[in-house]
């Protein structure tokens, strides 16, 4: 049986007790967000909810922004799992067009649901390169299955841009555009790009 030797840049595996603490803290933060919103979540409140000292929360996440970024990453990971192996049409098993439309609707809802969390995460809330790469790769893959011609990478970027939280919150919170209109507009954009407008 081969022995796995970690690379120099590979993080050390997380200890079981550290993983349990992390999950307890993230669960506590999620419960607090459900109860009092993102604005009401403090490191003290998370520590009290999880039954640990405040120092434990700071050691684990370094700052409130770090905690919010970890919550965002957890949500992103769950969403990616739904795209890769969840039920259709978001997950595999549906026609490429149905999957692409479901992807957009899902991303709109996810980003609007987490808009306050993304803002609270600050720099930690910037989508990780891996998350941005995943969405771009998935859209490019579906455009390829739909046999879209042209610069598919740029077309994928054009389709993803309206789904970003900055644009969505501008439309919903400032311009008061209904979410169903945003989703319908995105569907129209997709059909035009795919050539089925």
C-alpha positions in Angstrom: 0.0 0.0 0.0 1.6 3.4 -1.1 2.3 6.0 1.6 0.9 9.5 1.0 3.6 12.1 1.7 2.1 15.6 1.9 3.5 18.3 -0.4 5.1 21.3 1.1 2.2 23.5 0.1 -0.5 21.1 1.2 -2.3 22.0 4.5 -2.0 19.6 7.4 -5.1 17.3 7.7 -7.6 18.7 10.2 -7.8 16.8 13.5 -11.2 15.2 14.3 -11.8 17.4 17.4 -10.9 20.5 15.4 -13.3 19.5 12.6 -16.1 18.9 15.3 -15.4 22.4 16.8 -15.5 24.0 13.3 -18.8 22.4 12.5 -20.2 23.3 15.9 -19.2 27.0 15.4 -20.5 27.1 11.9 -23.8 25.5 13.0 -24.0 28.1 15.8 -23.4 30.9 13.4 -26.1 29.6 11.0 -28.6 29.3 13.8 -27.9 32.9 14.9 -28.3 34.2 11.3 -31.6 32.4 11.0 -32.7 34.0 14.3 -31.4 37.5 14.2 -29.9 38.1 10.7 -26.2 38.5 9.7 -26.0 41.9 11.3 -26.8 40.4 14.8 -24.0 37.8 14.7 -21.0 38.6 16.9 -18.1 36.4 17.8 -19.3 36.5 21.5 -22.8 35.3 20.4 -21.3 32.5 18.3 -19.1 31.4 21.2 -22.1 31.4 23.6 -24.3 29.5 21.2 -21.6 26.9 20.6 -20.7 26.6 24.3 -17.1 27.5 23.8 -14.8 30.5 24.7 -14.6 33.5 22.5 -10.9 32.8 22.0 -11.8 29.5 20.3 -13.8 31.3 17.7 -11.0 33.8 17.0 -8.4 31.0 16.9 -10.5 29.2 14.4 -11.6 32.0 12.1 -9.4 35.0 13.1 -12.1 37.5 12.6 -15.9 38.0 12.1 -15.1 38.4 8.4 -13.2 35.1 8.4 -16.2 33.4 10.1 -18.6 34.8 7.5 -16.2 33.7 4.7 -16.2 30.2 6.1 -20.0 30.1 6.1 -20.0 31.3 2.5 -17.6 28.6 1.6 -19.7 26.0 3.2 -22.8 27.2 1.3 -20.8 27.2 -2.0 -19.5 23.7 -1.4 -23.1 22.4 -0.8 -24.3 24.2 -3.9 -21.5 22.8 -6.1 -22.4 19.3 -4.8 -26.0 19.8 -5.9 -24.8 20.9 -9.4 -22.4 17.9 -9.7 -24.6 15.1 -8.2 -27.9 16.5 -7.1 -31.3 15.8 -8.7 -32.1 17.2 -12.1 -32.5 19.7 -13.6 -29.7 21.4 -11.6 -27.9 18.1 -11.3 -27.1 15.5 -13.9 -29.8 13.8 -15.9 -31.6 16.7 -17.5 -31.2 18.1 -21.0 -28.3 20.7 -21.2 -30.6 23.6 -21.8 -32.8 22.7 -18.8 -29.6 22.4 -16.7 -28.3 25.7 -17.8 -31.6 27.5 -17.0 -31.8 25.7 -13.6 -28.1 26.7 -12.9 -29.0 30.4 -13.5 -32.1 30.4 -11.4 -30.3 28.5 -8.6 -27.4 31.0 -8.6 -29.7 34.0 -8.5 -31.5 32.6 -5.4 -28.2 31.6 -3.8 -26.6 35.0 -4.3 -29.6 36.9 -3.2 -30.1 34.7 -0.1 -26.5 35.3 0.9 -26.1 38.9 -0.2 -25.8 40.2 3.4 -23.5 37.4 4.3 -21.3 38.2 1.3 -21.1 41.8 2.4 -20.4 40.9 6.0 -17.5 38.6 4.8 -15.8 41.5 3.2 -12.5 40.4 1.6 -13.2 36.9 2.9 -16.4 37.0 1.0 -14.8 37.4 -2.4 -15.6 34.2 -4.2 -12.5 32.0 -4.2 -10.8 31.4 -7.5 -11.9 27.8 -7.3 -15.6 28.8 -6.9 -15.4 31.2 -9.9 -13.6 28.6 -11.9 -16.3 26.0 -11.1 -19.2 28.2 -12.3 -17.3 29.2 -15.5 -16.3 25.6 -16.2 -19.8 24.3 -15.7 -21.4 26.9 -18.0 -18.7 26.3 -20.6 -19.4 22.6 -20.4 -23.2 23.1 -20.9 -22.6 25.5 -23.8 -20.4 22.9 -25.4 -23.1 20.2 -25.0 -25.5 22.7 -26.6 -23.0 23.0 -29.5 -22.7 26.8 -29.1 -20.2 28.3 -31.5 -17.9 31.2 -31.0 -15.7 32.2 -28.1 -17.4 29.9 -25.5 -15.2 31.2 -22.7 -16.3 34.8 -23.2 -19.9 33.8 -23.7 -19.9 31.9 -20.4 -18.5 34.9 -18.7 -21.2 37.1 -20.2 -23.9 34.6 -18.9 -22.4 34.4 -15.4 -21.9 38.2 -14.9 -25.6 39.0 -14.4 -25.8 36.4 -11.7 -23.2 38.1 -9.5 -24.3 39.5 -6.2 -23.3 43.1 -6.9 -25.5 43.2 -10.0 -28.4 41.3 -8.4 -28.5 43.5 -5.3 -28.3 46.7 -7.5 -31.4 45.4 -9.4 -33.4 44.1 -6.5 -32.6 46.5 -3.7 -32.0 49.8 -5.5 -33.9 49.5 -8.8 -36.7 47.2 -7.3 -36.7 44.8 -10.2 -38.7 41.7 -9.3 -36.7 38.5 -9.0 -38.9 36.7 -11.5 -38.2 39.4 -14.1 -34.5 39.0 -13.5 -34.8 35.2 -14.0 -36.9 35.6 -17.1 -34.4 38.1 -18.5 -31.6 35.7 -17.8 -33.5 32.9 -19.6 -33.9 35.2 -22.6 -30.2 35.9 -22.6 -29.3 32.2 -22.5 -31.7 31.4 -25.4 -30.1 34.2 -27.5 -26.6 33.0 -26.8 -27.6 29.4 -27.5 -29.4 30.5 -30.7 -32.9 29.5 -29.6 -34.3 33.0 -28.9 
